[in-house]
Structure formats: structure tokens, C-alpha cells
Amino acid sequence: MSLERETTVWGKREDMIVRNPSPFNAEPPASLLAEGGITGVDAFFSRNHGAFPDIPVEEWRLTVDGMATKPLELTYEELTTRFAAHSVVATLACAGNRRAELLKVRPIPGKEPWAHGAVSTAEWTGARLADVLEAAGVHHDEGLHVAFTAPDVAPEARPVQSYGSSIPLNKALSAEVLLAWEMNGQPLPRAHGGPVRVVVPGYIGARSVKWVTSVIVQPFPSQNYFQALDYRILPPEADADTVAPGEGISLSSVALNCDILAPTDGDRVAAGPLTIRGWALAGDGRAVARVDVSVDQGRTWRQAKLDPPPSRWAWRAWSLTVDIDAGPLTLMARAWDDTGAIQPESPASLWNPRGYGNNAYARIDLTVM
């Protein structure tokens, strides 16, 4: 099957950049995301570790148990009728987004070379996970975690296993965390976790488990490969193939970040006025306060115009128009959040063996004609 046919099968645009046809991993061209706002389902990035499960709605079941006094088993109809529906506009970002910049520092074998597009925003609708946990009689002890499992089998895991992850109970009980059955007002497509997935705004995309079939309240984080071994920031000298479970820093909240989407790397643009566009996103519940842009290698900075965010949990689009002269040109951008924090400057200082968490200043090189 050709890559074009593969993208057509999963309802994606033909201009998606397919990083791996199987498991299907693809990102949209940066220019498609440049306006901010809600991303179309056909352009939303796709990050997977195995083949997509095919679960008919009438056969889907969700078990909710562990440290709960009234364990549940819910059908799709029970979930969607027993619990009130809520919607949240939220940006999901792959922990490996912008990994291509880290690859310029040092090789990262076996990982997708995500550029600018492993991040997208949708309106998600579903039941609040908190409501489902309360119905199951969840314990409220300090230090508990909520683990999710799904039936998609990941051949890269060691040993081979289905996908799983967890979040702290206090996050699981937050109003924004959903068991979602709709995406942009339509039934959740199979390619994005349908019939039901977890959506954890403010956290890396890996915690928003697709095709979820089990929710377990427990006193420790998930022991699944993708929680205990994979989605972790390892020391630069670590061997990613031999590290022990729990080594490194477990990823949870997304880091303050921004990117330049239009123009993009290697573009040839005309001298004169140039409008630069991008996105900025703060961490779990924080807000983007400012974005600065430099056209002179960081010697001086200009403040960009920030659009209102679609929600507290979504990116902010930004733009700035500058006059440029013919010749090579480097554009840089950096974001500040409402606590006064700023992004780190260099991807070299952030390099890690799995290539996660690159939130260095955005930087692209152009030719001005």
C-alpha cells in the first residue's frame, strides 16, 4: 500500500508528512497549523505505537476498579447516557515534537524525526473522568494514581505489550480531563482512539490514552513500558536500550514552548514586508503572557501580537510583520508564561537519548530574494 493510500484510508490529507506507515505516524505541514485555532481531524497529527484496534461501539467496555468501593463496567451507551457530556478545546502535543532540532545536535536512533507538526488542537467532548471515578467510589488518599490500559499492542515495548499510562489522581479529578467520544463535534474516529479515549489537557499526548478499556486507581504509577521506561527524560550519557524502569524524569506537564510555522525552514521569500506566524503553549494550566521574535540572531527582540487562546488548555496563535532585506535570514521566537518563566535558548542543552521535551527557542533559516 502506498503512503498516499495509507493516509487516505485513515481520513488524512494527502499532504500529511508520513513518518512511519506502520504504525501510522504522521504530521501536517507546518503551514496548515499557522492560523492556530482548532485543527481539522484530517490534519490532526497521528502518533501511534501499534496497529489501530477495531472496536465496534456495541462491543466496547470500560472497567473502572482498583482502589474504589463501587467498581464499574460500562458500555458505550451507559457512558454516554449516564454521565453528563462536557467539552474542552485542548492542544495535544507529542513529547517528541520538534525532535528534528535535537537530531541536528546528536543522533537519536529509532525515533521519529518530528518537525513542527506533532501538535494539534481539537474540541473534545465526553464524560469527565472525575464523574466516572466518583461513581466508582474512588478513594481520595494522597499519592494515588489513575492508570489507563488499551488493547493496541506495541511491538517496540520490552517485553511486547499493549499501551498503558497513568496520571496522578489529583489531575484525574480535574474538570478538564475527559473520557472523550467526540472530536470536533463528530464521533471519535478510530484513528484517534475511537470509540473512547482519554484526553488529559496540559499533559504530554502520551498520557491521553487512545482506545481506553480500563481505568485502575492504584497507589503507584503505571508499570507499563511507556510510563516506566519510555516517556522519560534520561541523562545525556544514559543508554536508552538498557536503562532500568523508573530511571530519568517521568514526563507529565507539557513545557512552555512556541514555534514558528510560517514561513518555515528553507523557504525562499520576497524582500519587503514578511508576516511571521506561530503558536505558543504554556504548561499545565499556566498562560502564555508574551512572545518575542528576533530577526538578527537574538541581538534584539520585538513583541509579537498574541491572539486570544481558544481555551485555557489550548495554544495561542501569534504573528508579527517585519520588513526584511535580500540575503540569508534567521528567525527566532521565544515565549514567556504568566509566572515570568521563559524557554531555554539552545536545543544542545536539552538533548536527551530519546529526544523528548525540546522547548528551546524556535529558529528557522530562510533565503530572502
Buried (B, 14 or more C-beta within 10 A) or exposed (E): EEBEEBBEEBBBBEEBBBBEBEBBBBBBBBBBBBBBBBBEBBBBBBBBBBEBBEBEBEEBEBBBBBBBEEEBEBBBEEBBEBBEBBBBBBBBBBBBBBBBBBBEBEEBEEBBBBBBBBBBBBBBBBBBBBBBBBBBBBBEEEEBBBBBBBBBBBEEBEEEBBBBBBBBBEBBBBEBBBBBBBBBEEEBBBBBBBBBBBBBBBBBBBBBBBBBBBBBBBEEBBBBBBBBBBBBBBEEEBEBEEBEEEBBEBBBBBBBBBBBBBBBBEBEEEEEEBEBBBBBBBBBEBBBBBBBBBBEEBEEBEEBEBBEBBBBBBBBBBBBEBEBEEEEBEBBBBBBBEEEBBBBBEBEEBBBBBBBBBBBBBBBEBEBE
